[in-house]
Amino acid sequence: MTIAPLLSFDLDRTYPAPPEKVWGALTRAELLERWLCPDPEWLVSSCEVEAAQGGGYRIRFGPRPAGDDYREVATFAVFEPVTRLVMDVVTSGEDMNESSRCTMLLHPVDGGTRLDLTVEGLSGDDAVEGMRTGWAACLESLAGALD
C-alpha cells in the first residue's frame, strides 16, 4: 500500500499586539484586505467577511488596474474568537485552482501574540512552495495592518 505524502506546511509569527487586535485583523474586512494581498503592484477589488461560525470571507485581488485576476473564498469551519480560526479555502484564478485547510492559532506571549499557521491538503509540491511563499508575505504584511 502506498500512502501519498501530506502536502502541508507550518509558519509562525509573533506580533507586538494583543490577541484581540490580531483576531480583528483576521476577521474584519477593512483590515483583512490590507494584509491578505501584500504585493504593492496588486490591489483588492472586493472583500466581504461574515465573522461567525460557518461564515467566512470572499476576496478578489490581482494586478492593477482591475484587481480581479484571483478569487479566494474561505469558510470558517471553526470560529473560536481570539484563539482559533480554521478555514477551508479555495483560491482560483487564471493559473491556479487550489483548495486547502488553514488553521490559525493565537497564543498570548509576553508583549504580544504568536500566530501559528498550518496549511494542509495542497495538491502538490509546487502548490506547497507557492502557498508557503504567499502566506509568509501575508504574515509579514499583517504586522503593518496591526499598527
DSSP file (Angstrom, degrees, kcal/mol; ACC not computed):
  #  RESIDUE AA STRUCTURE BP1 BP2  ACC     N-H-->O    O-->H-N    N-H-->O    O-->H-N    TCO  KAPPA ALPHA  PHI   PSI    X-CA   Y-CA   Z-CA
    1    1 A M              0   0    0      0, 0.0     2,-0.5     0, 0.0     0, 0.0   0.000 360.0 360.0 360.0 131.6    0.0    0.0    0.0
    2    2 A T        -     0   0    0      0, 0.0     2,-0.5     0, 0.0     0, 0.0  -0.890 360.0-158.3-105.3 132.5    1.3    3.4   -1.0
    3    3 A I        -     0   0    0     -2,-0.5     3,-0.1     3,-0.0     0, 0.0  -0.947  18.0-128.5-112.1 125.5    0.4    6.5    1.1
    4    4 A A        -     0   0    0     -2,-0.5     2,-0.0     1,-0.1     3,-0.0  -0.423  34.0-102.9 -68.4 143.6    0.6    9.9   -0.5
    5    5 A P        -     0   0    0      0, 0.0     2,-0.6     0, 0.0    -1,-0.1  -0.348  33.8-107.9 -66.2 148.1    2.6   12.4    1.5
    6    6 A L        -     0   0    0     -3,-0.1     2,-1.1     1,-0.1    -3,-0.0  -0.685  30.7-145.4 -75.6 117.5    0.6   15.0    3.4
    7    7 A L        +     0   0    0     -2,-0.6   115,-2.2   115,-0.3   114,-0.5  -0.734  50.4 114.8 -93.4  98.0    1.2   18.2    1.5
    8    8 A S        -     0   0    0     -2,-1.1     2,-0.3   112,-0.2   112,-0.2  -0.902  41.3-158.0-151.2 173.3    1.3   20.9    4.1
    9    9 A F  E     -A  119   0A   0    110,-2.1   110,-2.6    -2,-0.3     2,-0.4  -0.979  10.3-139.3-156.0 162.1    3.5   23.5    5.9
   10   10 A D  E     +A  118   0A   0     -2,-0.3     2,-0.3   108,-0.2   108,-0.2  -0.960  18.4 175.2-124.9 142.7    3.6   25.4    9.1
   11   11 A L  E     -A  117   0A   0    106,-2.5   106,-3.3    -2,-0.4     2,-0.3  -0.968   5.9-169.9-137.6 154.5    4.6   29.1    9.7
   12   12 A D  E     +A  116   0A   0     -2,-0.3     2,-0.3   104,-0.2   104,-0.2  -0.989   4.9 179.6-144.0 157.1    4.6   31.2   12.8
   13   13 A R  E     -A  115   0A   0    102,-1.9   102,-3.3    -2,-0.3     2,-0.5  -0.981  18.6-141.2-154.0 141.3    5.0   34.9   13.6
   14   14 A T  E     -A  114   0A   0     -2,-0.3   100,-0.3   100,-0.3    -2,-0.0  -0.925  18.5-165.0-109.9 132.9    4.9   36.9   16.7
   15   15 A Y  E     -A  113   0A   0     98,-3.2    98,-2.5    -2,-0.5     2,-1.7  -0.901  27.7-126.9-116.8 142.8    3.3   40.4   16.7
   16   16 A P  S    S+     0   0    0      0, 0.0    96,-0.2     0, 0.0    95,-0.1  -0.327  82.8  91.7 -83.0  56.6    3.6   43.1   19.3
   17   17 A A  S    S-     0   0    0     -2,-1.7    -2,-0.2    96,-0.1   130,-0.0  -0.980  83.4 -97.7-145.7 151.6   -0.2   43.4   19.7
   18   18 A P    >>  -     0   0    0      0, 0.0     4,-1.8     0, 0.0     3,-0.9  -0.311  39.2-107.9 -68.8 156.9   -2.7   41.7   21.9
   19   19 A P  H 3> S+     0   0    0      0, 0.0     4,-3.0     0, 0.0     5,-0.2   0.833 117.5  60.8 -54.4 -34.9   -4.6   38.6   20.6
   20   20 A E  H 3> S+     0   0    0      1,-0.2     4,-1.9     2,-0.2     5,-0.1   0.879 105.7  46.8 -61.6 -37.7   -7.8   40.7   20.3
   21   21 A K  H <> S+     0   0    0     -3,-0.9     4,-1.6     2,-0.2    -1,-0.2   0.900 113.1  47.8 -72.3 -40.3   -6.2   43.0   17.8
   22   22 A V  H  X S+     0   0    0     -4,-1.8     4,-1.2     2,-0.2    -2,-0.2   0.924 110.7  52.7 -64.5 -43.7   -4.7   40.2   15.8
   23   23 A W  H >X S+     0   0    0     -4,-3.0     4,-1.2     1,-0.2     3,-0.6   0.911 106.2  53.9 -57.5 -43.9   -8.1   38.4   15.8
   24   24 A G  H 3X S+     0   0    0     -4,-1.9     4,-1.4     1,-0.2     3,-0.4   0.884 104.9  53.7 -58.8 -39.4   -9.7   41.6   14.4
   25   25 A A  H 3< S+     0   0    0     -4,-1.6    -1,-0.2     1,-0.2    -2,-0.2   0.766 110.6  48.0 -67.6 -24.4   -7.2   41.7   11.5
   26   26 A L  H << S+     0   0    0     -4,-1.2    -1,-0.2    -3,-0.6    -2,-0.2   0.700 122.9  30.6 -84.1 -21.3   -8.2   38.1   10.6
   27   27 A T  H  < S+     0   0    0     -4,-1.2     2,-0.5    -3,-0.4    -2,-0.2   0.344  97.8  83.3-127.6   5.8  -11.9   38.7   10.8
   28   28 A R    >X  -     0   0    0     -4,-1.4     4,-3.1     1,-0.1     3,-1.3  -0.965  65.4-143.6-116.6 125.1  -12.7   42.3    9.8
   29   29 A A  H 3> S+     0   0    0     -2,-0.5     4,-2.4     1,-0.3     5,-0.2   0.868  98.2  55.7 -54.1 -45.1  -12.9   43.1    6.1
   30   30 A E  H 34 S+     0   0    0      1,-0.2    -1,-0.3     2,-0.2     4,-0.1   0.758 118.0  35.8 -65.7 -22.5  -11.3   46.6    6.3
   31   31 A L  H X> S+     0   0    0     -3,-1.3     3,-1.1    -7,-0.2     4,-0.9   0.829 112.8  57.0 -93.2 -41.1   -8.3   45.0    8.0
   32   32 A L  H >X S+     0   0    0     -4,-3.1     4,-2.5     1,-0.3     3,-0.8   0.898 103.5  54.4 -57.1 -43.0   -8.1   41.7    6.1
   33   33 A E  H 3< S+     0   0    0     -4,-2.4     4,-0.3     1,-0.2    -1,-0.3   0.707 102.1  60.5 -67.7 -17.9   -7.9   43.5    2.7
   34   34 A R  H <4 S+     0   0    0     -3,-1.1    -1,-0.2    -5,-0.2    -2,-0.2   0.796 120.5  19.8 -77.5 -28.7   -4.9   45.5    3.9
   35   35 A W  H << S+     0   0    0     -4,-0.9   106,-0.2    -3,-0.8   107,-0.2   0.656 105.5  74.5-118.0 -19.1   -2.7   42.4    4.6
   36   36 A L  S  < S+     0   0    0     -4,-2.5    -3,-0.1     1,-0.3   102,-0.1   0.646 106.0  40.1 -75.2 -12.0   -4.1   39.5    2.6
   37   37 A C  S    S+     0   0    0     -4,-0.3    -1,-0.3    -5,-0.2     5,-0.1  -0.709  70.6 166.9-131.1  80.4   -2.7   40.9   -0.7
   38   38 A P        +     0   0    0      0, 0.0    -1,-0.1     0, 0.0    -2,-0.1   0.549  38.5 109.4 -80.5  -6.0    0.7   42.3    0.3
   39   39 A D    >   -     0   0    0      1,-0.2     3,-2.0     2,-0.1    23,-0.1  -0.577  60.3-150.5 -72.0 118.7    2.0   42.9   -3.2
   40   40 A P  T 3  S+     0   0    0      0, 0.0    -1,-0.2     0, 0.0    -3,-0.0   0.703  95.3  60.2 -65.4 -17.9    2.1   46.7   -3.8
   41   41 A E  T 3  S+     0   0    0     22,-0.0    23,-1.8     2,-0.0     2,-0.2   0.549 103.2  64.0 -83.0  -7.2    1.6   46.2   -7.5
   42   42 A W  E <   -B   63   0A   0     -3,-2.0     2,-0.3    21,-0.2    -5,-0.1  -0.675  66.4-159.9-111.7 166.4   -1.7   44.5   -6.8
   43   43 A L  E     -B   62   0A   0     19,-2.7    19,-1.7    -2,-0.2     2,-0.6  -0.968  23.2-116.2-142.1 160.6   -5.0   45.6   -5.3
   44   44 A V  E     -B   61   0A   0     -2,-0.3    17,-0.3    17,-0.2     3,-0.1  -0.871  22.9-174.0 -95.2 121.4   -8.0   44.2   -3.6
   45   45 A S  E    S+     0   0A   0     15,-2.0     2,-0.3    22,-0.9    16,-0.2   0.742  70.5   2.6 -90.0 -23.9  -11.1   44.9   -5.7
   46   46 A S  E     -B   60   0A   0     14,-1.3    14,-2.4    21,-0.2     2,-0.3  -0.971  57.5-179.6-159.2 149.1  -13.6   43.5   -3.2
   47   47 A C  E     +B   59   0A   0     -2,-0.3     2,-0.4    12,-0.2    12,-0.2  -0.929   4.9 175.5-152.2 123.8  -13.6   42.0    0.3
   48   48 A E  E     -B   58   0A   0     10,-2.5    10,-2.3    -2,-0.3     2,-0.4  -0.986   6.6-171.3-129.2 140.5  -16.5   40.7    2.3
   49   49 A V  E     -B   57   0A   0     -2,-0.4     2,-0.6     8,-0.2     8,-0.2  -0.998  17.2-167.1-133.6 134.8  -16.4   38.9    5.7
   50   50 A E  E     -B   56   0A   0      6,-3.2     2,-1.8    -2,-0.4     6,-1.3  -0.927  20.7-154.8-114.3 101.4  -19.0   37.2    7.7
   51   51 A A        +     0   0    0     -2,-0.6     2,-0.3     4,-0.2   -24,-0.1  -0.543  54.4  88.6 -84.2  80.9  -17.3   36.8   11.1
   52   52 A A  S >  S-     0   0    0     -2,-1.8     3,-2.6    26,-0.0    24,-0.3  -0.977  89.0 -69.4-164.0 160.0  -19.1   33.8   12.6
   53   53 A Q  T 3  S+     0   0    0     -2,-0.3    24,-0.1     1,-0.3     3,-0.1  -0.392 126.3  16.0 -53.9 129.1  -19.0   30.0   12.7
   54   54 A G  T 3  S+     0   0    0     22,-2.4    -1,-0.3     1,-0.2    23,-0.1   0.283 110.7 100.3  83.7 -11.2  -19.9   28.8    9.2
   55   55 A G    <   +     0   0    0     -3,-2.6    21,-2.9    21,-0.2     2,-0.3   0.249  44.8 157.5 -79.8-148.3  -19.3   32.3    7.8
   56   56 A G  E     -BC  50  75A   0     -6,-1.3    -6,-3.2    19,-0.3     2,-0.3  -0.995  34.1 -75.2 160.1-158.2  -16.1   33.2    6.0
   57   57 A Y  E     -BC  49  74A   0     17,-1.4    17,-2.8    -2,-0.3     2,-0.4  -0.970  18.0-159.0-137.8 156.1  -14.6   35.7    3.6
   58   58 A R  E     +BC  48  73A   0    -10,-2.3   -10,-2.5    -2,-0.3     2,-0.4  -0.998  21.3 173.6-130.6 127.5  -14.7   36.4   -0.2
   59   59 A I  E     -BC  47  72A   0     13,-2.4    13,-2.6    -2,-0.4     2,-0.4  -0.997  18.3-162.0-139.0 141.0  -11.9   38.4   -1.7
   60   60 A R  E     +BC  46  71A   0    -14,-2.4   -15,-2.0    -2,-0.4   -14,-1.3  -0.980  26.9 154.4-119.9 134.2  -10.9   39.4   -5.2
   61   61 A F  E     +BC  44  70A   0      9,-2.3     9,-2.6    -2,-0.4   -17,-0.2  -0.969   2.2 117.4-153.7 164.5   -7.4   40.6   -5.9
   62   62 A G  E     -B   43   0A   0    -19,-1.7   -19,-2.7    -2,-0.3    -2,-0.0  -0.969  58.6 -20.5 160.4-170.7   -4.8   40.9   -8.5
   63   63 A P  E  > S-B   42   0A   0      0, 0.0     4,-2.3     0, 0.0     5,-0.3  -0.204  80.1 -70.3 -62.7 150.4   -2.7   43.3  -10.6
   64   64 A R  T  4 S+     0   0    0    -23,-1.8   -23,-0.0     1,-0.2    -3,-0.0  -0.437 104.3  32.9 -68.3 152.1   -3.7   46.8  -11.1
   65   65 A P  T  4 S+     0   0    0      0, 0.0    -1,-0.2     0, 0.0    -3,-0.0  -0.985 130.8  22.7 -92.1 -17.8   -5.8   48.4  -12.6
   66   66 A A  T  4 S-     0   0    0     -3,-0.2    -2,-0.2     1,-0.0   -24,-0.0   0.908  73.8-160.4 -80.7 -41.3   -8.6   45.8  -12.3
   67   67 A G     <  +     0   0    0     -4,-2.3   -22,-0.9    -6,-0.1   -21,-0.2   0.799  59.4 104.6  69.0  28.8   -7.6   43.8   -9.3
   68   68 A D        +     0   0    0     -5,-0.3    -6,-0.2   -24,-0.1    -1,-0.1   0.047  32.5 108.1-132.4  30.6   -9.8   40.8  -10.1
   69   69 A D  S    S+     0   0    0     -8,-0.2    25,-0.7    -6,-0.1     2,-0.3   0.771  83.0  39.3 -76.3 -25.7   -7.5   38.1  -11.5
   70   70 A Y  E     -CD  61  93A   0     -9,-2.6    -9,-2.3    23,-0.2     2,-0.4  -0.936  63.2-162.8-129.8 149.1   -7.8   35.9   -8.4
   71   71 A R  E     -CD  60  92A   0     21,-3.1    21,-2.8    -2,-0.3     2,-0.4  -0.980   2.2-168.7-127.6 141.2  -10.6   35.0   -6.1
   72   72 A E  E     -CD  59  91A   0    -13,-2.6   -13,-2.4    -2,-0.4     2,-0.5  -0.994   3.5-175.1-131.2 127.7  -10.3   33.5   -2.6
   73   73 A V  E     -CD  58  90A   0     17,-2.4    17,-2.5    -2,-0.4     2,-0.4  -0.987   6.1-175.1-123.4 125.1  -13.3   32.1   -0.8
   74   74 A A  E     -CD  57  89A   0    -17,-2.8   -17,-1.4    -2,-0.5     2,-0.5  -0.954  12.6-157.8-122.7 140.0  -12.9   30.8    2.8
   75   75 A T  E     -CD  56  88A   0     13,-2.2    13,-2.4    -2,-0.4     2,-1.2  -0.973  23.8-127.8-113.6 129.3  -15.4   29.1    5.0
   76   76 A F  E     + D   0  87A   0    -21,-2.9   -22,-2.4    -2,-0.5    11,-0.2  -0.642  31.0 174.1 -79.2  98.8  -14.8   29.3    8.8
   77   77 A A  E    S+     0   0A   0      9,-1.8     2,-0.4    -2,-1.2    -1,-0.2   0.840  77.5  23.0 -73.6 -34.9  -15.1   25.7    9.8
   78   78 A V  E     - D   0  86A   0      8,-1.6     8,-2.4    -3,-0.2     2,-0.4  -0.996  68.1-179.8-133.2 128.1  -14.0   26.6   13.4
   79   79 A F  E     + D   0  85A   0     -2,-0.4   -26,-0.2     6,-0.2     6,-0.2  -0.832  12.4 159.9-132.6  91.5  -14.5   30.1   14.8
   80   80 A E  E >>  - D   0  84A   0      4,-2.9     4,-2.3    -2,-0.4     3,-2.3  -0.862  44.7-121.0-115.9  93.6  -13.3   30.4   18.4
   81   81 A P  T 34 S-     0   0    0      0, 0.0   -61,-0.1     0, 0.0     4,-0.1   0.021  84.9  -2.3 -46.6 131.7  -12.8   34.1   18.9
   82   82 A V  T 34 S+     0   0    0      1,-0.1     3,-0.1   -63,-0.1   -59,-0.1   0.418 134.0  50.9  71.5   5.2   -9.3   35.3   19.9
   83   83 A T  T <4 S+     0   0    0     -3,-2.3    23,-2.7     1,-0.3     2,-0.4   0.639 107.5  14.3-131.3 -46.1   -7.9   31.7   20.0
   84   84 A R  E  <  +DE  80 105A   0     -4,-2.3    -4,-2.9    21,-0.2     2,-0.4  -0.992  44.1 177.9-148.1 133.9   -8.6   29.5   16.9
   85   85 A L  E     -DE  79 104A   0     19,-2.4    19,-3.1    -2,-0.4     2,-0.5  -0.983   7.4-173.1-133.9 120.4   -9.7   30.0   13.3
   86   86 A V  E     -DE  78 103A   0     -8,-2.4    -9,-1.8    -2,-0.4    -8,-1.6  -0.970  11.9-173.9-116.2 126.1   -9.9   27.1   10.9
   87   87 A M  E     -DE  76 102A   0     15,-3.2    15,-3.0    -2,-0.5     2,-0.7  -0.956  25.5-147.6-125.8 136.2  -10.7   27.9    7.3
   88   88 A D  E     -DE  75 101A   0    -13,-2.4   -13,-2.2    -2,-0.4     2,-0.4  -0.922  34.9-166.9 -95.6 119.0  -11.5   25.8    4.2
   89   89 A V  E     -DE  74 100A   0     11,-3.0    11,-2.3    -2,-0.7     2,-0.5  -0.894  22.2-169.3-119.6 135.5  -10.0   28.0    1.5
   90   90 A V  E     -DE  73  99A   0    -17,-2.5   -17,-2.4    -2,-0.4     2,-0.5  -0.989   9.1-172.3-120.3 121.0  -10.4   27.9   -2.3
   91   91 A T  E     +DE  72  98A   0      7,-3.0     7,-2.9    -2,-0.5     2,-0.3  -0.959  13.9 169.6-112.2 125.6   -8.0   30.1   -4.3
   92   92 A S  E     +DE  71  97A   0    -21,-2.8   -21,-3.1    -2,-0.5     2,-0.3  -0.965   9.3 125.4-139.4 154.6   -8.7   30.4   -8.0
   93   93 A G  E >  S-DE  70  96A   0      3,-2.6     3,-1.1    -2,-0.3   -23,-0.2  -0.952  71.3 -50.0 179.4-167.2   -7.5   32.4  -10.9
   94   94 A E  T 3  S+     0   0    0    -25,-0.7   -24,-0.1    -2,-0.3     3,-0.1   0.791 135.2  18.8 -62.5 -29.4   -6.0   32.2  -14.4
   95   95 A D  T 3  S+     0   0    0      1,-0.1     2,-0.3     0, 0.0    -1,-0.3   0.123 120.8  60.5-125.6  22.0   -3.2   30.0  -13.4
   96   96 A M  E <   +E   93   0A   0     -3,-1.1    -3,-2.6     2,-0.0     2,-0.2  -0.995  33.6 165.4-153.5 140.8   -4.4   28.5  -10.1
   97   97 A N  E     +E   92   0A   0     -2,-0.3     2,-0.4    -5,-0.2    -5,-0.2  -0.695  31.0 158.7-151.0  97.7   -7.2   26.4   -8.6
   98   98 A E  E     -E   91   0A   0     -7,-2.9    -7,-3.0    -2,-0.2     2,-0.4  -0.969  25.1-162.0-132.3 135.5   -6.2   25.3   -5.1
   99   99 A S  E     +E   90   0A   0     -2,-0.4     2,-0.3    -9,-0.2    -9,-0.2  -0.899  22.4 157.6-112.4 146.0   -8.1   24.1   -2.1
  100  100 A S  E     -E   89   0A   0    -11,-2.3   -11,-3.0    -2,-0.4     2,-0.5  -0.979  38.6-123.8-156.6 165.6   -6.6   24.0    1.4
  101  101 A R  E     -EF  88 120A   0     19,-2.5    19,-2.4    -2,-0.3     2,-0.5  -0.988  27.4-164.8-115.9 125.4   -7.4   24.0    5.1
  102  102 A C  E     -EF  87 119A   0    -15,-3.0   -15,-3.2    -2,-0.5     2,-0.5  -0.945   3.4-167.7-114.6 126.0   -5.8   26.8    7.1
  103  103 A T  E     -EF  86 118A   0     15,-2.8    15,-2.2    -2,-0.5     2,-0.5  -0.963   2.6-170.8-114.8 124.3   -5.6   26.6   10.9
  104  104 A M  E     -EF  85 117A   0    -19,-3.1   -19,-2.4    -2,-0.5     2,-0.4  -0.967   1.0-171.8-117.0 122.9   -4.6   29.7   12.8
  105  105 A L  E     -EF  84 116A   0     11,-2.5    11,-2.6    -2,-0.5     2,-0.5  -0.951   9.4-153.0-113.5 132.3   -3.9   29.5   16.5
  106  106 A L  E     - F   0 115A   0    -23,-2.7     9,-0.2    -2,-0.4    -2,-0.0  -0.914  12.6-175.3-108.0 128.1   -3.4   32.7   18.5
  107  107 A H  E     - F   0 114A   0      7,-2.6     7,-3.0    -2,-0.5     2,-0.2  -0.983  24.2-128.8-123.7 123.3   -1.2   32.4   21.7
  108  108 A P  E     + F   0 113A   0      0, 0.0     2,-0.3     0, 0.0     5,-0.2  -0.532  36.7 173.5 -67.4 134.9   -0.7   35.3   24.1
  109  109 A V  E >   - F   0 112A   0      3,-2.5     3,-2.5    -2,-0.2     2,-0.1  -0.880  46.2 -65.2-133.5 166.5    3.0   35.8   24.8
  110  110 A D  T 3  S+     0   0    0     -2,-0.3     3,-0.1     1,-0.3     0, 0.0  -0.357 123.8   2.6 -54.8 121.3    5.0   38.4   26.7
  111  111 A G  T 3  S-     0   0    0      1,-0.2     2,-0.3    -2,-0.1    -1,-0.3   0.541 134.2 -20.3  80.3   8.2    4.5   41.7   24.8
  112  112 A G  E <  S- F   0 109A   0     -3,-2.5    -3,-2.5   -96,-0.2     2,-0.4  -0.940  82.8 -47.6 167.4-142.8    2.1   40.3   22.1
  113  113 A T  E     -AF  15 108A   0    -98,-2.5   -98,-3.2    -2,-0.3     2,-0.5  -0.998  27.2-146.8-139.2 134.4    0.7   37.4   20.3
  114  114 A R  E     -AF  14 107A   0     -7,-3.0    -7,-2.6    -2,-0.4     2,-0.6  -0.911  16.2-157.3 -99.3 128.7    2.2   34.4   18.5
  115  115 A L  E     -AF  13 106A   0   -102,-3.3  -102,-1.9    -2,-0.5     2,-0.5  -0.932   3.7-163.6-105.2 121.8    0.2   33.2   15.4
  116  116 A D  E     -AF  12 105A   0    -11,-2.6   -11,-2.5    -2,-0.6     2,-0.4  -0.933   8.7-167.8-104.7 125.0    0.8   29.6   14.4
  117  117 A L  E     -AF  11 104A   0   -106,-3.3  -106,-2.5    -2,-0.5     2,-0.4  -0.950   9.7-176.5-116.7 130.4   -0.4   28.8   10.9
  118  118 A T  E     -AF  10 103A   0    -15,-2.2   -15,-2.8    -2,-0.4     2,-0.5  -0.998   3.7-171.1-122.1 128.0   -0.8   25.3    9.4
  119  119 A V  E     +AF   9 102A   0   -110,-2.6  -110,-2.1    -2,-0.4     2,-0.3  -0.982  18.3 165.3-117.8 126.6   -1.9   25.0    5.8
  120  120 A E  E     + F   0 101A   0    -19,-2.4   -19,-2.5    -2,-0.5  -112,-0.2  -0.897  40.3  52.1-139.8 166.0   -2.7   21.4    4.6
  121  121 A G        +     0   0    0   -114,-0.5   -22,-0.2    -2,-0.3  -113,-0.2   0.705  65.4 161.9  83.4  22.2   -4.4   19.5    1.8
  122  122 A L        -     0   0    0   -115,-2.2  -115,-0.3    -3,-0.1    -1,-0.2  -0.358  43.8-124.4 -77.5 159.1   -2.4   21.1   -1.0
  123  123 A S  S    S-     0   0    0    -24,-0.1     2,-0.3     1,-0.1    -1,-0.1   0.677  73.5 -24.8 -81.8 -20.1   -2.3   19.4   -4.4
  124  124 A G  S  > S-     0   0    0      1,-0.1     4,-2.2  -117,-0.1     5,-0.1  -0.988  72.8 -75.6-176.6 177.1    1.5   19.2   -5.0
  125  125 A D  H  > S+     0   0    0     -2,-0.3     4,-2.5     1,-0.2     5,-0.2   0.868 124.1  53.3 -61.2 -38.7    5.0   20.4   -4.2
  126  126 A D  H  > S+     0   0    0      1,-0.2     4,-2.6     2,-0.2    -1,-0.2   0.907 109.3  49.5 -63.8 -40.0    4.6   23.5   -6.4
  127  127 A A  H  > S+     0   0    0      2,-0.2     4,-2.8     1,-0.2     5,-0.3   0.903 109.7  52.0 -64.4 -40.3    1.4   24.4   -4.6
  128  128 A V  H  X S+     0   0    0     -4,-2.2     4,-2.7     2,-0.2     5,-0.2   0.950 113.2  43.4 -60.7 -49.1    3.2   24.0   -1.2
  129  129 A E  H  X S+     0   0    0     -4,-2.5     4,-2.3     2,-0.2    -2,-0.2   0.909 115.9  47.6 -65.9 -41.7    6.0   26.3   -2.3
  130  130 A G  H  X S+     0   0    0     -4,-2.6     4,-2.3    -5,-0.2    -1,-0.2   0.924 116.1  43.4 -64.7 -44.4    3.7   28.9   -3.9
  131  131 A M  H  X S+     0   0    0     -4,-2.8     4,-3.2    -5,-0.2     5,-0.3   0.889 112.3  53.1 -69.5 -38.6    1.4   29.0   -0.9
  132  132 A R  H  X S+     0   0    0     -4,-2.7     4,-2.4    -5,-0.3    -2,-0.2   0.934 111.9  46.0 -61.6 -44.6    4.2   29.0    1.6
  133  133 A T  H  X S+     0   0    0     -4,-2.3     4,-1.9    -5,-0.2    -2,-0.2   0.924 115.4  46.7 -62.3 -45.0    5.8   32.0   -0.1
  134  134 A G  H  X S+     0   0    0     -4,-2.3     4,-2.2     1,-0.2    -2,-0.2   0.923 113.9  46.6 -64.7 -45.4    2.4   33.8   -0.4
  135  135 A W  H  X S+     0   0    0     -4,-3.2     4,-2.9     2,-0.2     5,-0.2   0.881 109.1  54.8 -66.5 -37.4    1.5   33.1    3.3
  136  136 A A  H  X S+     0   0    0     -4,-2.4     4,-1.7    -5,-0.3    -1,-0.2   0.926 110.7  46.3 -61.1 -42.6    4.9   34.2    4.5
  137  137 A A  H  X S+     0   0    0     -4,-1.9     4,-2.4     2,-0.2    -2,-0.2   0.895 112.6  50.8 -65.2 -39.6    4.5   37.5    2.7
  138  138 A C  H  X S+     0   0    0     -4,-2.2     4,-2.2     2,-0.2    -2,-0.2   0.920 108.9  49.9 -64.6 -43.6    0.9   37.9    4.1
  139  139 A L  H  X S+     0   0    0     -4,-2.9     4,-0.8     1,-0.2    -1,-0.2   0.852 111.7  49.4 -65.8 -32.5    2.0   37.2    7.7
  140  140 A E  H >X S+     0   0    0     -4,-1.7     3,-0.7    -5,-0.2     4,-0.6   0.914 111.6  48.8 -67.2 -43.2    4.7   39.8    7.2
  141  141 A S  H >X S+     0   0    0     -4,-2.4     4,-1.3     1,-0.2     3,-0.7   0.806  98.6  68.4 -66.4 -30.7    2.2   42.3    5.8
  142  142 A L  H 3X S+     0   0    0     -4,-2.2     4,-1.1     1,-0.2    -1,-0.2   0.843  89.5  64.6 -57.8 -33.9   -0.2   41.5    8.7
  143  143 A A  H X< S+     0   0    0     -4,-0.8     3,-0.5    -3,-0.7     4,-0.4   0.903 101.7  49.3 -56.7 -41.4    2.3   43.3   11.0
  144  144 A G  H X< S+     0   0    0     -3,-0.7     3,-1.0    -4,-0.6    -1,-0.2   0.847 105.9  55.9 -66.9 -34.9    1.6   46.6    9.1
  145  145 A A  H 3< S+     0   0    0     -4,-1.3    -1,-0.2     1,-0.2    -2,-0.2   0.714 102.8  57.6 -70.2 -19.1   -2.1   46.1    9.4
  146  146 A L  T <<        0   0    0     -4,-1.1    -1,-0.2    -3,-0.5    -2,-0.2   0.585 360.0 360.0 -87.0 -10.5   -1.7   45.9   13.2
  147  147 A D    <         0   0    0     -3,-1.0    -1,-0.2    -4,-0.4    -2,-0.1   0.480 360.0 360.0 -72.3 360.0    0.0   49.3   13.5
